[in-house]
């Protein structure tokens, strides 16, 4: 599902215009992004949790030349699905 399809589904189910649904979705995503940027986890009960994780510097290899290189430390986002989401997905096997 792409973002425009999600916006259309939200608009249909919440009885909103597509512009309103798009603004709502963008606001939600912006708030999740801001919270994670401040290292504040976002927990949506039943759906899952987003947390910021730190990845330390590590040794790597250039796949084209095989040359050794150092990959810099970075921050990334991890998602842990909630119980209800896991159960819902398990039904579609």
C-alpha positions as CSV (number, residue, x, y, z in Angstrom):
1,X,0.0,0.0,0.0
2,X,1.3,3.4,-1.0
3,X,0.7,6.6,0.9
4,X,-2.0,7.9,-1.5
5,X,-3.9,4.6,-1.0
6,X,-3.6,4.9,2.8
7,X,-4.9,8.5,2.6
8,X,-7.8,7.4,0.5
9,X,-8.6,4.5,3.0
10,X,-8.4,7.0,6.0
11,X,-10.7,9.5,4.1
12,X,-13.2,6.8,3.4
13,X,-13.3,5.2,6.9
14,X,-13.2,8.5,8.8
15,X,-15.6,10.3,6.5
16,X,-13.0,13.0,5.7
17,X,-11.9,14.6,2.5
18,X,-8.7,13.3,1.0
19,X,-7.0,16.6,1.8
20,X,-8.0,16.4,5.5
21,X,-6.9,12.7,5.6
22,X,-3.6,13.6,4.0
23,X,-3.0,16.4,6.5
24,X,-3.9,14.0,9.4
25,X,-1.5,11.3,8.2
26,X,1.3,13.8,7.6
27,X,0.8,15.2,11.1
28,X,0.9,11.8,12.7
29,X,4.1,10.9,10.8
30,X,5.7,14.2,11.6
31,X,5.0,13.7,15.4
32,X,6.4,10.2,15.3
33,X,9.5,11.5,13.5
34,X,9.9,14.3,16.0
35,X,9.6,12.0,19.0
36,X,12.1,9.5,17.6
37,X,14.5,12.4,16.8
38,X,14.4,13.3,20.5
39,X,15.1,9.6,21.4
40,X,11.5,9.3,22.8
41,X,10.0,5.9,21.9
42,X,6.5,5.9,20.3
43,X,4.2,3.1,21.5
44,X,0.9,2.5,19.8
45,X,-0.8,-0.2,22.0
46,X,-1.9,-3.1,20.0
47,X,0.0,-2.0,16.9
48,X,3.6,-1.7,18.0
49,X,6.5,0.4,19.1
50,X,9.0,2.6,17.3
51,X,12.3,3.2,19.0
52,X,15.6,4.9,18.1
53,X,18.6,2.5,18.1
54,X,22.3,3.3,17.9
55,X,24.5,1.4,15.5
56,X,28.1,1.5,16.4
57,X,31.0,1.9,14.0
58,X,32.0,-1.3,12.3
59,X,34.3,-2.8,9.7
60,X,32.9,-3.3,6.3
61,X,34.0,-4.1,2.7
62,X,33.5,-2.4,-0.6
63,X,31.5,-5.0,-2.6
64,X,33.0,-3.8,-5.9
65,X,36.7,-3.7,-4.9
66,X,36.8,-5.9,-1.8
67,X,38.6,-3.0,-0.1
68,X,38.2,-2.8,3.7
69,X,36.5,0.3,5.1
70,X,35.0,1.6,8.3
71,X,31.2,2.2,8.4
72,X,30.5,5.2,10.6
73,X,28.2,4.9,13.7
74,X,24.6,6.0,13.1
75,X,21.2,6.1,14.6
76,X,18.3,4.1,13.1
77,X,14.7,3.3,13.8
78,X,13.4,-0.1,14.9
79,X,9.8,-1.3,15.0
80,X,8.5,-4.0,17.3
81,X,5.1,-5.2,16.4
82,X,2.4,-5.5,19.1
83,X,0.5,-8.6,20.0
84,X,-2.7,-7.6,18.1
85,X,-0.7,-6.8,14.9
86,X,1.1,-10.1,15.1
87,X,-2.1,-12.0,15.6
88,X,-3.8,-10.2,12.7
89,X,-0.9,-10.9,10.3
90,X,-0.8,-14.5,11.4
91,X,-4.4,-15.0,10.2
92,X,-3.4,-14.3,6.6
93,X,-1.0,-17.3,6.1
